[in-house]
Amino acid sequence: MTGMRVIGWGKALGEKLVTNDDLAQTLDTSDDWITERTGIRQRYIGGSVASLGTQAAQRALEVAGLTGSDIDMVLLATTTSDQIVPSTAVVIQAALGVTGGALDLNAACSGFAYGMVVANGLLATGMKRIVLIGAEQLSTITDFSDRSTAVLFGDGAGAVVLEATDGPGDLLSSVLGSDGDLKHLLYAEHGGYLQMVGKEVFRKAVQVIVESASEAMVKAGIGVDDLALMVPHQANLRIIQAACQRLGIDEAKAMVTVDKYGNTSAASIPLALVDAITEGRLQAGDLVLLTGFGAGMTWASAILRWNP
Ligand code: ACO
């Protein structure tokens, strides 16, 4: 049996810091409204998916003490690939000097959690190491004249290096789901901007987080008290609080970065995970719940043992 463990991590942020007050200069909004309704105080804008993803991956390789030639596969979770063809993963692969495969994966904001499961499966086929990246440039599909969406999103990337291990490894369980009948709730057409039915997304998000996280814990044979940390998709602080409350998870166990980075879609879980690691919030042996939801709708929850 082959499993995986995390051996490196890194992040990158858009080059320009944009505060709520900055947005209020051109939009009919305010720092108070954005902070109260979303928990977001600022976000970073700029860069490209390839540049952000490459920086995050390079840092992850440095932590792992590896170079691109040690990697068999670049797996990039993104909804905002820099071009339709080729994948942005190949641009990152070339920049890193990886000689193996490269693939973009689009499961919207659930993409990184989906990617963990895909990577686990690829490692079981005999690959040794995979760089898994979540990278987004949501500013390319954000209508900055629409206050209902412009205040929510940011650009950034997070990456991990995953290595094959003998035995079951550290991904203890996972639950993936989707419901394409809900695609009208959140979408962007080619060349268009993100459109969202915010309230419906909010309600459905809380529901799928609670259901999928509960199922993932049952599959792993653990309860909420066994969790050291929850790393949820960062869309809205109130979604995270509502999910914690319904799951019976102490809010102090939830990693929150939405205040600093806004919603960075597939980059939000790895950005939050990397901050949790660098802030010393994870000790060897800790159990972590990764849980995401996004356009589709899609959702994904996974239990990871932290064992770097
Ligand atoms: N500033 C000031 N007022 C605003 C703003 C703004 N930026 N945006 C909306 N408003 C107004 C609305 O026009 C409305 O005014 P009205 O009462 O006069 O009609 C009022 O504020 C309330 O608007 P609601 O949409 O009802 O506000 P709500 O509390 O639902 O918050 C929000 C909106 C933040 C979008 C919330 O619904 C939410 O977070 N939903 C989930 C979104 C989400 O998770 N998306 C990401 C999914 S994953 C991915 O995208 C890539």
Boltz pocket constraint, residues with backbone or C-beta under 6 A from the ligand:
constraints:
  - pocket:
      binder: B
      contacts: [[A, 28], [A, 29], [A, 30], [A, 33], [A, 34], [A, 37], [A, 38], [A, 108], [A, 109], [A, 147], [A, 148], [A, 149], [A, 151], [A, 186], [A, 196], [A, 197], [A, 198], [A, 199], [A, 201], [A, 202], [A, 205], [A, 235], [A, 236], [A, 239], [A, 263], [A, 265], [A, 293], [A, 294], [A, 295]]
      max_distance: 6.0
